[in-house]
Amino acid sequence: MNKNSAGFTNIKTIVSVAFVAVCVAVFDVAFSALKEPPLTFPIDGRASGTFPSEWIHGSKSAMDNTDPAVQVHAYNDHTFILRENKAINYEGVFMYLFFGNGVAMLIDQGSTSSPALFPLREVVDKIIREWEEQHQQSDIELIVANSHLHGDHYAAWNQFVDRPNTIMVGLTHEEMMAFWGIDNYPQEIVTYDLGGRELVVTGTPGHQGSELAIYDGWTDLLYTGDMFYRGRLYLEDWDAWVASIRKLRRIADRNPVVHLVNNHIEMTAEPGIDYPIGTTWQPNEPPMQMTLEMLDQAVEATYEVNSPGIYIYDDFLIYNQIPWYTTTDL
Amino acid sequence: MACLLLRVLNILIMKSAPGGTIGINDLPQFASKVIIGMRNQLTVSSNTVDNGITRRAVCRLMLWVPFALSLVPATASAHLLNMTEIHLDATQPDNVNLDIDIDLGQSLMTAEEYWSATSSNLTEQAEALRPIASEIKSGLQVKVNGIVVSIELDSWQLTASSLQAIKNPLSPQMAQLFFKLKSPIPADASVELLINDQLEVPWPALLRLDHAASLLPTSRLLTEKERSSRPIFLGEKAESIEGEGFSTNAVLAVQALAPGLTWIALGFQHIIPRGLDHIVFVLGLFFLSTGVRQLILQVSCFTLAHSLTLGLATFGIVSVPASIVEPLIAASIVCIALDNLHSEKIARWRLAMVTLFGLLHGLGFASVLSDLDLPPQDFLSSLLLFNLGVEVGQLTVLAIAFLAVGWMHRWAQYAERVARPATITIAGIGAYWFIKRVSVI
């Protein structure tokens, strides 16, 4: 091959490579444009939100309670926090509704099955309808998921089974993990795309063997379910909880977590003192959201606790392998 | 009541001690009994009164008294604690088990009857459970393809810590009843479980159905108002699972076989289908190699190199940000492709280049591994197994490439008509990735 021929071949090669690169670029751009979502949830920066100054917290007489069965609080436009009325069930659990493009995810379904007493489906459908109107979307999908597998968090699950356009994740460990794509529970940390909203999900057993924690990169909320909240942390597996708490700390190290949110309030505003189990009235509740300093205290506890028992900290009580109904409330 | 309040104050003082902890052995002596006693309005005697009542304790008591008054409706609604769990295990179609976890002392038996049964011998237990089994057999129906299948009580496990615990709805004392189905459940059957109005169990009842058609179970929740699971179609379920998540099923199968092997599966997944840039690089190696030997030599160098950096990065010895590694990986694809276009055979320095790029790709895998949170106790073995999975993934890519076009390599036009266009495509893709990744920085 002479010099001219080799040069021509080189130019031809370069042009060919450039042509392929341009074709791939055009395809990539066109594909991205096609699936460009109307809403964006950037993880840089932080979507702010607010908590109520106080949550509805039951009443002296549960029978005479006139509060709504489900309190709905919009943390921001695409994040809703729901609470079951404590007069209906003393657990007063918090549930979460996250929105992405074309999809919403309901995490947990409360402690009461009866739609007459606890019309969760009706409330969720209303929120979704209003959200769709506000954001010019229609027929969005609903995913019904759970933080963990305890009955006080899925009692109203059945209200959604016949709902159109709904994915029921399921109430077994295997179904849950298959949905999130967690192949190696609890170590694996996966990223779930909720309509363009990036959720980082990982296993956090200790309270229950299928529990998950979720970090929402858009709001910087870290959802810790029942394994860490202001209350009695009932731990069936201490070693697992230790690993989970330390993992939450590592997640918080890597991400700019702003609040830790969860499922219950059982502590009073007075440090180290909880409300009695079963109370349907909790005046002067502390906020539900927790701070990273509280997480640090939990991490410290993992080094201090070394045997079964009840351990009292300012913002939570550790019930290490203690039957849950035993209590120090008095 | 006065005695009870004094006892309460006594406990308060104990709890108020700085850094106070209560050991498990202490609990039965005061806390649980006092509270349970108070809620159930049982008589609790108090023999000791502590004189050191603190202000905090008094305040706490003042806070507590209204709460105590609100407890009666709360305890009455605490049914979720003793909800019923039903497990229908049809993984062996000819030997189907139905296990029920139920708070018998709060439902089908009186607390006294259940307490008596727990402390009886097996023959007496069988006698006590006979009417219960009969009630369940007539009230709980398993329908297979629409036909009710009869069940038979096979064995049981009755446990309770005390009569008081059985009576207390806040401390469920669960019994396990193991039934056997008298008929098989075929792999493609429809199965429905329903509890009729004659049978009252602690609600809700969670049904778990395991069956041979799928590695994933199916769950349903039965409530007092919705007492049927509705038909569950095993064949359909299996098909939908297969379509939706073959990869997940494969991993679950591996996990069931040997939990440690999961790491191999994860490593494999990080090549196929998640590691597109690594796939393209390996194909780049493939299209220059004229023989299997040379190809294996290159892949081995690549493997050893990326295993090294993967290990070093995972142990924290080496750390390079993804913003640097990712464009360089793209650049390595372009380099390897351009070398293909200008070389007729594999030069010695090519091996050095492939090794260098292997080091780079190892750093890319390391960022993935950091998301896996390797268990500290099995760190090394997990790492090695993950790496093994990566290698299996790479070899699979090569095997597929060989089956697709490799067998034509003796064709005179192979280089011009197959290898060259493929290599130009690889170079183009790599160039685009490089520009895109650099522009993101």
Interface residues (C-beta under 8 A of the other chain):
Chain A: T13 S16 V17 A18 F19 V20 A21 C23 V24 A25 D28 G58 K60 S61 A62 M63 I88 N89 Y90 E91 S111 S113 S114 G151 D152 Y154 A155 W157 N158 V161 G170 L171 T172 E174 E175 A178 G181 D183 N184 Q187 E188 I189 V190 T202 K247 R250 T268 E270 I273 Y275 P276 I277 G278 T279 T280 W281 S307 P308 G309 I310 Y311 I312 Q321 I322 P323 Y325 T326 T327 T328 D329 L330
Chain B: V8 I11 L12 K15 G19 G20 T21 I22 G23 I24 L27 A31 S32 V34 I35 I36 M38 R39 C59 R60 L63 W64 P66 F67 A68 L69 S70 L71 P73 A74 T75 S77 A78 L80 L81 M83 N168 L170 S171 W203 P204 L206 R208 L215 L216 P217 T218 S219 R220 L221 T223 E224 K225 E226 R230 I241 G245 T248 V251 L252 Q255 T262 W263 A265 L266 Q269 A337 L338 L341 D371 L372 D373 L374 P375 I424 T425 A427 G428 I429 A431 Y432 I435 K436
